[in-house]
Amino acid sequence: MIITSEAIVLHSRKYSDSSNILTLYTPDRGKVSVIAKGSRKPKSKFGAAVMPLGIISVTYYFKPGRDLQTLSNAETVVPLRVIGESFEHLTTGLAIAESVNSTTHPDEQNAELYDLLKQSLVALNTAGQNTYAYFVWFTLRLAEVTGFMIDLHHCAETQLPIVAEPTPEYYFSFADGSPYSQSDSTVQSGYRLTGVALALLQTIAQTGLDDVRNIPVSEQLRNEIHHFFTNYFSFHLERRFVYRTQKMVLGNFEL
Amino acid sequence: MIYTSDSIEATVEMFSALPTIGRKTAQRLTFFLLRQPDEVVHKFAKTLIDLKNNVKYCSICFNFTESDPCPICASTKRDETILCVVEEPNDVFAIEKTNEFNGKYHILHGALNPLDGIGPEEIKIRELIQRLDGTVKEIILALNPNVEGEVTTQYIAKMVRPLGISVTRIARGVPIGTDLEFADDATISRALQGRGTV
């Protein structure tokens, strides 16, 4: 069966001398793996389109039961020039792609997630300096559309509204996807989150995608929020979840 | 498959472990060697052993060499102020073939790949920064035109620019000998951005 669809390239790895194996995210079939034969040859007609973060139109031969389909053609639908030319934009975009790749299974259709991913990458392409806020915005919505919704605004125990105060820490219940309010002194367990981080998460959760560009995130808060998401997804996916892009996004390396 | 000799089987295994060599080709190469005179096979084996024993990394540019520093780094005729940064030693051969570049090289031995967790510590970026002691005036980034190459290019540019060194990259565009109509949108777009005066 020949299938034509829009897709976003989540991952690409070299295969043999001139091919790539791609992980695509499609609106109709979710995550699909395809082999792009000859895509690394200089004369390949779709070599440039099939790079990670590419929003493309694809044609591929689909055989049910096969893990790897064969790509026949690919063309760029939305060029993301800015993402391709800035270190911060690229690493943030790749972290977003990795999040989708790591939290979804093959052939699990989720058109809402596809739209969210596309919308986020297009917005990131127009972002200024504050690219990390886009990752946070996306991850909060990713949790929602994959069934692990994070409700930052209500107490896990009492369901009363919480407006985060900057000073003391909050305990967060991964099982409920919510923090405990500080006044609930009986609760002394859960993941510890600073008030500043919770306040920032609340702000980003309430902000529209167009306004995320105005939210700077300090290096310290990036680390805290990244670890929060890592632990949150590890809990819900019931396996050790690690962002491979973490090192580059957070700058956690020594030269 | 059952072979009549363990040595044949072992040799086929060794050949088929090489890149781009499948089992059938490995078998063909094994039988070819068996049909050669003893001295040819001994010479072949010795060449491989010498290759592994004699070739090491140049301590300056990290290219493969038998003498340290390598002939390119040791040359006084080459321009020390221009450094061309490439991913692999093969890329040096590709550039040297053109006879267009008379500067020196730095080989990274890979590229940054955030999706696979490959960061700056895994490649020779620290060594590149350490080489920038004031002699180098320009760095030419000749990395592969893919996401890994782009992340590496942006990262090195970010690290090197504050040192007051000019950072350039090789042009991207339509390959010579091809028809424009078959080039993809991104390539044509980059070619237009990098257009030159005739």
HADDOCK unambig.tbl for C-alpha pairs under 7 A between the chains (distance, minus, plus):
assign (segid A and resid 16 and name CA) (segid B and resid 20 and name CA) 6.65 0.50 0.50
assign (segid A and resid 45 and name CA) (segid B and resid 182 and name CA) 6.43 0.50 0.50
assign (segid A and resid 45 and name CA) (segid B and resid 183 and name CA) 6.19 0.50 0.50
assign (segid A and resid 45 and name CA) (segid B and resid 184 and name CA) 5.87 0.50 0.50
assign (segid A and resid 46 and name CA) (segid B and resid 184 and name CA) 6.53 0.50 0.50
assign (segid A and resid 48 and name CA) (segid B and resid 186 and name CA) 6.25 0.50 0.50
assign (segid A and resid 48 and name CA) (segid B and resid 187 and name CA) 6.96 0.50 0.50
assign (segid A and resid 51 and name CA) (segid B and resid 146 and name CA) 6.74 0.50 0.50
assign (segid A and resid 51 and name CA) (segid B and resid 147 and name CA) 6.51 0.50 0.50
assign (segid A and resid 52 and name CA) (segid B and resid 147 and name CA) 6.79 0.50 0.50
assign (segid A and resid 86 and name CA) (segid B and resid 154 and name CA) 6.24 0.50 0.50
assign (segid A and resid 87 and name CA) (segid B and resid 151 and name CA) 5.86 0.50 0.50
assign (segid A and resid 87 and name CA) (segid B and resid 154 and name CA) 5.21 0.50 0.50
assign (segid A and resid 87 and name CA) (segid B and resid 155 and name CA) 6.11 0.50 0.50
assign (segid A and resid 90 and name CA) (segid B and resid 151 and name CA) 6.87 0.50 0.50
assign (segid A and resid 91 and name CA) (segid B and resid 114 and name CA) 6.96 0.50 0.50
assign (segid A and resid 94 and name CA) (segid B and resid 115 and name CA) 6.67 0.50 0.50
assign (segid A and resid 98 and name CA) (segid B and resid 115 and name CA) 6.75 0.50 0.50
assign (segid A and resid 244 and name CA) (segid B and resid 114 and name CA) 6.44 0.50 0.50
assign (segid A and resid 244 and name CA) (segid B and resid 115 and name CA) 5.80 0.50 0.50
assign (segid A and resid 244 and name CA) (segid B and resid 116 and name CA) 6.01 0.50 0.50
assign (segid A and resid 244 and name CA) (segid B and resid 117 and name CA) 4.62 0.50 0.50
assign (segid A and resid 245 and name CA) (segid B and resid 114 and name CA) 4.57 0.50 0.50
assign (segid A and resid 245 and name CA) (segid B and resid 115 and name CA) 5.47 0.50 0.50
assign (segid A and resid 245 and name CA) (segid B and resid 117 and name CA) 5.84 0.50 0.50
assign (segid A and resid 247 and name CA) (segid B and resid 119 and name CA) 6.88 0.50 0.50
assign (segid A and resid 248 and name CA) (segid B and resid 114 and name CA) 6.15 0.50 0.50
assign (segid A and resid 248 and name CA) (segid B and resid 119 and name CA) 6.57 0.50 0.50
assign (segid A and resid 255 and name CA) (segid B and resid 121 and name CA) 6.53 0.50 0.50
assign (segid A and resid 255 and name CA) (segid B and resid 126 and name CA) 5.41 0.50 0.50
